[in-house]
Amino acid sequence: MLYQHSAELFDIRYAQKDYAAEASRFSKLAARIHPTASTMLDVACGSGLHLQHLRSAYKVEGLDLSPELLQTARSRLSDVPLHHGDMSRFDLKRSYDLVTSFFASIAYLPDVETMRQSIACMTRHLATDGVLFLEPWLTPAVYRENEVVHNFRRTPERAISWMYVMRRRGTVAVWEIHWLVGTTEGGVTHFVETEELSLFTTEDVMGAMRDAGLDVVHNARGLHGYGAMVARAARWSAQEVAAIHEALAD
């Protein structure tokens, strides 16, 4: 199971990520392309940090497969509906003005078919004029195979180190992550978790959106550098396409 042992370390692992700035850029984008949007579902919401910064702008909800990450999210979003579910086969029986999947969460889907099912599922949860915003991950062409990655974080309570080699099996990135966690009370503990992330091509993802009945715009930068797909059922005008690129360039 993903994050079976490291869920409590998730926010420390991504402490360098500026969730507030990303949420602000997303809000500016949404204001330009869907100014009347009021409801939002974040798919694969993780520990809820994007939602924490977006709840003032929208009536937000979240969905995630990890009970441990949802528990963390609930601790900071006690009054926000947070659903436990698989992003490729959930049914909340309602629709939203905005459906998002931030931070390359689709990479954790095992294959193209499951990714297509996930996008179809998210599309079914869009309101008539709703917008789907999705951040992809690395493509096969840019994945840095066999690179050694080492990270270290220190907090007042603990020191954390994790290391892995960026292996690859076909179109799947395989990371055998070795964690060392040190605390004054518990000493140093070691555990290993394996993460597998799919290397979808840009056309894989955009094709899935088109097949779901959406018109999609790809922006190469996105919110955190891996790009973004912005899609809806109605055709984007040339002015709206320009507005998408302008908002994500700020």
N, C-alpha and C positions, 0 to 999 in steps of 0.2 A: 504494500500500500504506500502511495506517495506521502512523504513527510511523516512516516510512521513514528520516527524518533525525533525528527528535527522541527516539528511544527512549532514548538515553543521558541525556537530560534529564528523563525521566519522573518520577523521584523528586524532582528539584529542583522541577519544575513543581508537584507536589503536596506540597511540604514542609510546608505548613500543616495537612495532614490528619493527624489523631491516630489512626493505625492501632491503637495499643495500646488506647486507650479504646474504639474501636469493637469490637475483638476481645473485650474484656472484657464489653461489653454483650451481644454476641452469645452468648458463653458462658453468661452468666446466663440469657438467654432460653432457650437450648437445654437448660440444666439443669432448667428448670421444665417444658418441654413434651416433652422426650425425654431423661430422666435417664440412660438406659442407652446412649445414643449413644456409639460409640467410633471410627467411621470417618467421614471427611469428604472430599468432593471440592469444590474451589473452581473454578468454571467462569469463564473469563476472569480468571485469577489475576494477570495483569500481572507486576509485578516481585516478587511474592511476599510483600509486607509484611504482609498479613492472615494468611497462612499462618505467617509467622515467629512471630507472636504467638499462634497457635492450636495449634501443633504440640505444645505441652506438655499440652494437654487432649484431643487426638484424634490418631489415626493419619491424617495428612493427605496428600492428593494435589492436584495442580493441573493445569489445562489452559488453554492460550492459543494464539491464532492467530499471535502475533508471535514469530518466532525470537529477535529482539533482546531483547524483554522476558523471554522464557524464559531466555536466557543470564544476564541479571541475576539472575533468581530462583534459578537454579542456583548462582550464586556465593554466595548466602546460605543456600541450602537443599540442600546437596550430597547429602544422604542421603534427600531427599524425592522420590518419583516425580512427575515433571512431564512432561506429555504435550503434544505439539504437535498441535493440531486445531482445527477449526471448531466453534464452540459449537452450531451448528444441525444438525450431522450427524457427531457423534462416536460411537464405540462402543468402550468400554473393557472390555466383556465381564465386568463385575462390577457390584455394587450397593453403595450407601453409606447409612449411617444419616442423614447430612446432606449435602445438595447445596446449594451456595450460589452466588450470582452477585452479588457486591458492587459498589458504586460505579457503579450505573447502566450496567453494561456492555451490557445489552440495547439501549441506545440506538444502539449501533454496528451493529445489524442493519438491513438496508436497507428492510424493509417488514413489514407485519403478518403476512404469510404466513411469512416467514422467522423472525420472532419466535415464531410458533406452533410452527413446526418445532423451534426451540430449546427451548421449554418442554416439548414432547413428548419430546424427546431427554433432557433432564435428568430428566424424570419416569421414563423407562425405566431410569434409573440409581439410582432410589430402592429401598432395601430395603423389605420389606413394610410396616414401620411407619415408614419414613423420612420426613423433613421436608425440604421445599424452601423455601429462604429466598432471596428475590430483591428487590433494590433497583431500582426504576424510576428514570426520569429525569423531566425536565420534561414536562408535558402541553401540548398546543397552546394551552390557555387562559391559561397563565401564562408562556409563552416571551416574553422581552423583545426583540422584533424591533427591529432597527436601533440597538441600544445598542452603543456603542463600549467595548471591553474592553481594558485595558492592564495588564500584570503585569510585575513586576521582581523578580529574585532575585539575590543576591550570595553567593558562596561564597569561600573562600580561593583557589580555583583560577580562578574565572571570574565574569563578570557576564552575566546573561541577561535579555533583554527580549522580550516577545511581545505582539502587538497584533492585534486583528481586530474586525470589525463583525458583530453577530449577525444575519445575513441568514436568510431563510426561503424555501424553495421548496415550496409546498404544505404537507405534513406533515413536511418534512425541514428541520432546521436546517443551514445551510451556513456554515462558518467558514473563511475564507481567512486563515490565521494567518501573520503575518510575524514571523520570529525574527531577533534580533540576539544573537550570542554573542561575547563578548570575552574573550580570554586574553592573558597577557603574552607567551607564546611565539608564538601564532598570529595575534595581532591580532584584528580584528573581522570576523566572517563573517555573511552574511545568507542566509537561505533561506526559502522559502514552502511550507507544507503546507496542504492543504485537508481539513478534517474534516467529515463529514456524519453527523448524528445524528437518528434518527427520533423524532418527537414522538408517542409512543403515548399514547392515553388510558388512564386507570385501568381502564376497562371492557374495553379491548382486551386488557390483560395478565391481568386477573382472568378474563375470558371464556376466554382460551387455557388457563388453569390448570384451569378447570372442565371444559372440553372434553377435557383430558388425564386426567380422572377424579379431580381433586383437590378437596378442600374448602378454600377459601382465606379467610384473614382479612387485611384491609387495615388497616395502621396508618399514619396520615398523617405521622408523624414519621420513623420508621425509625431508622437509625444516624447519618445525616448530613443529615437534613432534607428529603429528597425522598420519604420514605415507604418502606414495605416490605410485601411480600406473604409470608405464612407459610402454607404449604399442605401437606396430606398426603392420603392416600387415605381414611382414616377420618374420620368427622365430628368436628369439634371440639365439645366440650361448652361450655356457657356459662361454666363455671369456667375452662376452658382459654383461651377467648377473652379473658376478663378477665386471666388471667395473662400473655398475650401483650402486651396493652396496658400492663399494669403494668410488665413487664420493660423495655419500650421507652420508658417514661416516666422511668425512673431517670436 
